[in-house]
Amino acid sequence: MEMEIGGAQTILNLKPNSFASVVYHSQFGPHDDLMLLELEEKLVPDILNQRVTLRGEPNDDTVLCTQSKTYSVKFVGTSNSVLLIPPENSDSNGDSEKKLIAPVFKVAIGNMELVEVAPKLDKLKLLLSEKPYKDDDVEEMVESLYEWDDLVERVQASDDQIRSGLETLSAVEIGKYWRIIDEAYMDSVLSMLLNNAILNDWSLNELNESNVVSTLEADGFLGKIARHCLKVFGSKVDDCVWRLEEKRVCLHYAKRVLIGGKMKLENFMVEWEKKVPDGMVAKFEMLEGEVLVEKIGIATWIYGFSVSSLPATPAERFGVLFRERSRWKWNDLQPFIRDLNVPGLSSDGLLLKFTRRTQPSPDAEPVFSAR
């Protein structure tokens, strides 16, 4: 019987009860120069159009990033080897009388698998915290400053996720470097804005951007910092008009009061109310996710404990939380975990994975401890 060398399509089209012999291709060689990648169909256009990047430093586990998402890249071995056969031979006529031979030119013992994961944004916070902006100091210690391309090289997250992380950190691009603003320096900017509002009889609900920027520039602040202050503490109500948000301003001053450490609650409230601008009201509920309260004897104490300072990785987040307190009531715990977002895992799934839940009675508030 004559033999016919068939390609991949011929093998795929084998009819029931048919068979093909397997032989080595003339170019059969080493297998370590080829790797299979298993993809969801929605990712195929991004791969084919080269809209993906591999990110990570030498000591990191590599991730693959699209414009908006991050995927872990893991090798998955298979118990059965995958035989790779070249494309169809154009001269093949599919004669059923001929013995079909499948030439194998590579053997794959596994493939790379992509699994969507949360972006690793703790690195972004770590990098920008090396040198917070305090004044016009861009020329100093440039080695500790980072441009956009530097962040993309070091942070394992997609471009969209990095931009979102910069927004969450209230970072601002000064010159060509991304910076977070030193809290004490930001306090001086806000205080100067509020002083100018009093001197110039500006309404905190209708701040003209041009007036605010020019006045703060005259006081020695960069125009970029002045606009950033409006963005951090206010919201736009018109093209050039801003309104300072009561909660953001009050929260800023609560943090400034607590910067020295733990205080008795009643003393804290007195000091806090002194700090906030006229016309704004300090309300305790504004502090959710920013402080912890504890009773020692008959006294109630308060101290700063901000969700923004916690790790973004769930395992590390819960580790910090349970080192702070061995047991958490649900109402206390929820503000510190609701921002966690793990693809494929719900909030209940996170709690089940990292905590133990106890509830003395059906009417009692649940209490969570470390698993």
C-alpha positions, 0 to 999 in steps of 0.5 A: 500500500502506498503511503501519504504524508498528512498534515494537521488538518488531515489528522483532525478530519480522520473518520471513525475507525480510521487511523494514521501512523506516527513518524518523526518529521525530518526536522524533528528536534529539541522541544525547549524552543517552543511553548504552547499557550492556552487562551480564552477566545476573547484574548486571541485578538489581543495576542495576535495584534500584539496588544499584550506585554509580559511584566515583572522584574527578575525575581517576580513571577511573570504576569501577562497584561492586556490594556485593562487586565492582568493574568498570571502565567503558569506552566501546566504539565500534562500526563499525555504528551501533545504531538505537534504536526505541521500544516497540510501538504498541498499535494495531499489528495486524500486517497483513502487507499493510501496509508496515512502517516502523521509526521511529528516535528515537536512534542509538547509536555504541557502548556502555559495557562493564563488566569486572571488575577488582581493587579499587584499595586502594592509595588506602585505605592512602595515606589511612589512612597520612596520620595513624596513631593514636599516642594519643587525638588524634582532635580534632587535624587532623580534616581528615586523618581519614576516616569510612566515607563518606569512604573510600567516596567516595575509594576505588575498591572495593566496600564488601566489598572496602574492609572486607577492605582495612581488615582487611588493614591492621589498621585500627580505627574509633576514634570515627567515624574509621578509623585504622591504629595507629602501629607504635611505639605498637602496640609499647608496647601489646603490651609493656604487655600482656606485662608485665601477663601476667607481673605477673598470672601470665596464660597467653598462651594463655588471656587473659581479655579483660575483665582485659586491657582493664581493666588496659590502660585503667588504664595509659592505653590506650583500651579499643578499642585494648586489644581491637584489640591482642588481635585483631592479635596473637591469636585468640579461643578462647572468647567472652571468651578470647584466645590470643596467636599465636606467629608474629604476636608474633614477626614484630612483634619481628622488624620492630622489630629491623630498623627500623634497617636491614640487619643481619648475619643472625647478629646479627639472630637473637640480637637477635630471640630476646632480644625475643620473650616467654618460651615463644615461639620465633623461627623464620626461616620466620616471616619469609617475605614480610617480609624479604630476605636477601643474601650479600655476600662470606662474610657473610649480611645481612638487611633488612626488605622487607614484602609489605604495603608493596608496591603492589596493582597488578600492574604497579607491584608487579613494577616495585618488585620488579625495581627491588629485584632484577633477577633473582628465584629462584622461592622468593624471588619467590613470597611477594611476588606470591601475594596478587595477584588479578586477575580473569580472569588466573591466577598463571601469566598474571601471570608471563607478562605481567610477567616472563621465565623462565629455567631453565638446566636441568630440575632448576634453580630457575626465575629471573625477570627483568623483561619 
